[in-house]
């Protein structure tokens, strides 16, 4: 039992504290963004699984109130002394209060963001493309929203500023965001950051993952429309404001946009080598499977302990 708990804590430390600094190096321009994105998502998922497992063990370990549930009330409680029961109950109450406070503070913010996205999408009525809504505004902007229909928004200012080829590259970029479900990844990132914002891996993912998503969409658009066309479109839209709750082709920061332009202007990024794919695949499988197996084994072992 003690070894399983030690493995669970070690998984939380390795993924939540040490994986982030290592994965942060994958933001290098020559790195394949798809490989880096998968590794970041696996690290976040494994961190969340390990943290949930630690909380579950803390609540279910004897003599915590969660141990044994009804059987604990009937059989296990008489075998423990009153001071130990009182201390365990107090610690469990503090833990539940802290988690509840964090959720109460964070979930309303996520709810407001989702409502803002829905209201923004409902304001937009017209568009020539089947999946595009046209916003009557002179500022050139283009972005996508997590909607089932007409999820791409393009302003009239962007239509007037961009050439037909550049507009096609922008639409290909936003369609890549939607096809690869980048909005869902950002929503998962917001949720994990709301729950455990103090972990280094989560903090680094908050700043590293969005640029990687933009790079992945850039690669998809460049393969379809060409690197030079996409670079010209990015430069024309570089001063556009960022829309809350959306993924815009111009990104969120001037520095991030400059890195993407330099990356596209350089030689085509090499495909990841076989050894890199092997290491990344091993990390992804281990980051998710190991905490999950350890959590399941620990809880199963706890069910046999009084």
Helices and strands as residue ranges (DSSP letters): H 2-13, I 14-18, H 19-23, G 24-27, H 33-60, H 69-71, I 72-76, G 77-79, H 82-123, E 132-135, E 142-144, E 152-155, H 156-161, H 164-179, H 182-195, H 200-225, H 227-236, E 247-248, H 254-265, H 274-302
